[in-house]
Amino acid sequence: MFSPDEILLALLIFVARVFDVSLGTFRHAMIIRGKRLIAFFIAFVESLIWVFAVSKVLSDLTSPLTAVAFAFGFASGTYVGMTIENMFKIGEQVVKVFSVKGQKIALKLREKGFRVTEFTGQGRDGEVILLFVQVKRKDAKKVLEYARNLDDSCFLVVEDIRWRESSLIRT
């Protein structure tokens, strides 16, 4: 069926694609978070690996195994890259909590050291308190848990935020 050399080449292409696509996925996350220097170095390594992988596929267009390895490596690399990026939890998020018990939740979050901004709003069933809590990504789950423990019917929204230190105005 396939020679040992074809299988080895396909495996090499697969591994190269997993690495370069994982790096690319992570690089996109760094771009979104404004990490220019990290994105620069990742892009350099990613492109070197990509050139290597493409050159290997193009060197033998007769083997469908190399094309399948290239495609499977791409798909696997996307999954691996997303997993790696999630492990690092780089960046900031805002957790928005909508609750009739917003003041109680805000007090608890402040006791835990979180910065909380409160707004009063009108919901479907009456007045609600909207809380904005800016947190490191790794701490967002804690905020969600604290809010749910105090109000299991609260509505929660988590969004990534991007900011640059030089653009902040401190008073």
C-alpha positions as a printed Julia matrix, in Angstrom:
171×3 Matrix{Float64}:
   0.0    0.0    0.0
   2.22   2.85   1.28
   5.96   2.55   1.63
   7.67   3.24   4.96
   9.18   6.39   3.42
   5.71   7.68   2.44
   4.37   6.97   5.91
   7.33   8.71   7.55
   6.94  11.72   5.26
   3.21  11.9    6.03
   3.92  11.72   9.75
   6.51  14.47   9.45
   4.07  16.68   7.55
   1.33  15.99  10.1
   3.57  16.94  13.05
   4.83  20.07  11.27
   1.26  21.19  10.55
   0.16  20.57  14.14
   3.02  22.79  15.32
   2.58  25.59  12.79
  -1.21  25.78  13.06
  -1.06  25.62  16.86
   1.36  28.52  16.79
  -0.89  30.37  14.35
  -3.92  29.92  16.56
  -1.98  31.13  19.58
  -0.57  34.04  17.54
  -4.09  35.18  16.64
  -4.98  35.22  20.33
  -1.9   37.35  21.05
  -2.82  39.77  18.24
  -6.32  40.18  19.65
  -4.85  40.89  23.07
  -2.36  43.41  21.68
   0.77  41.34  22.41
   2.73  42.5   19.36
   6.2   41.25  20.23
   5.0   37.77  21.17
   2.92  37.63  17.97
   5.97  38.69  15.93
   8.2   35.87  17.18
   5.44  33.29  16.93
   4.75  34.37  13.32
   8.42  33.92  12.42
   8.63  30.37  13.76
   5.18  29.5   12.4
   6.11  30.58   8.87
   9.38  28.6    8.92
   7.53  25.44   9.86
   4.81  26.13   7.27
   7.37  26.53   4.46
   8.94  23.24   5.48
   5.6   21.4    5.53
   4.4   22.83   2.21
   7.69  22.03   0.52
   7.4   18.4    1.64
   3.86  18.1    0.28
   4.8   19.73  -3.01
   7.82  17.45  -3.38
   5.49  14.48  -3.84
   2.09  15.38  -5.26
   1.38  11.79  -6.26
   0.78  10.51  -2.74
  -2.67  11.19  -1.31
  -1.27  10.32   2.11
   0.75  13.55   2.26
  -2.31  15.64   1.39
  -4.37  13.88   4.06
  -1.56  14.34   6.6
  -1.38  18.04   5.7
  -5.15  18.51   6.17
  -5.37  16.38   9.32
  -2.4   18.26  10.79
  -4.17  21.56  10.09
  -7.35  20.42  11.85
  -5.44  18.92  14.77
  -3.28  22.03  15.08
  -6.35  24.21  15.38
  -7.62  22.09  18.26
  -4.21  21.97  19.97
  -3.7   25.73  19.54
  -7.07  26.54  21.09
  -6.29  24.21  23.99
  -2.89  25.8   24.59
  -4.3   29.33  24.43
  -7.0   28.38  26.92
  -4.38  26.94  29.31
  -2.44  30.22  29.37
  -5.58  32.33  29.96
  -3.8   35.48  28.85
  -5.69  38.73  28.93
  -8.54  40.44  30.67
 -12.27  39.87  30.64
 -15.28  41.71  31.86
 -17.92  39.7   33.65
 -21.36  41.3   33.51
 -23.78  40.18  36.17
 -27.49  41.05  35.87
 -29.27  40.35  39.15
 -31.96  41.57  41.51
 -29.41  40.74  44.23
 -26.69  42.8   42.54
 -25.73  44.86  45.59
 -25.23  41.71  47.68
 -23.13  40.14  44.91
 -21.11  43.35  44.49
 -20.35  43.43  48.2
 -19.17  39.8   48.16
 -17.0   40.39  45.09
 -15.43  43.5   46.62
 -14.68  41.53  49.79
 -12.85  39.05  47.56
 -10.77  41.89  46.06
 -12.55  42.35  42.73
 -13.23  45.78  41.25
 -16.95  46.15  40.66
 -18.97  48.89  38.99
 -22.73  48.93  39.6
 -25.53  50.21  37.37
 -29.24  50.21  38.05
 -31.46  49.08  35.22
 -34.94  47.98  34.39
 -35.41  44.32  33.5
 -38.44  42.43  32.29
 -39.61  41.81  35.85
 -38.5   45.07  37.47
 -35.34  46.69  38.72
 -32.03  44.85  38.31
 -28.49  45.7   39.17
 -25.9   45.3   36.45
 -22.36  44.65  37.65
 -19.24  45.09  35.55
 -16.28  43.18  36.96
 -12.93  43.47  35.18
 -10.8   40.39  35.85
  -7.87  38.43  34.55
  -9.18  35.55  32.42
  -8.03  33.04  35.0
 -10.29  34.67  37.61
 -13.49  34.94  35.55
 -14.74  31.53  36.65
 -14.48  32.55  40.31
 -16.69  35.6   39.69
 -19.25  33.44  37.89
 -19.3   30.98  40.79
 -19.66  33.7   43.45
 -22.53  35.31  41.54
 -24.34  31.99  40.94
 -23.96  31.01  44.59
 -25.71  34.2   45.69
 -28.31  34.29  42.91
 -28.82  31.15  40.88
 -31.14  33.02  38.5
 -28.71  35.82  37.65
 -27.8   36.4   34.01
 -24.06  36.32  33.25
 -22.07  37.58  30.26
 -18.31  37.22  29.83
 -16.44  39.23  27.2
 -12.79  39.57  26.33
 -11.42  43.08  26.61
  -8.33  44.65  25.17
  -6.52  47.61  26.55
  -3.07  49.09  26.46
  -1.39  50.43  29.56
  -0.39  53.66  27.78
  -4.02  54.43  26.92
  -5.29  54.23  30.49
  -5.98  57.43  32.36
  -5.49  57.03  36.08
  -6.9   59.46  38.59
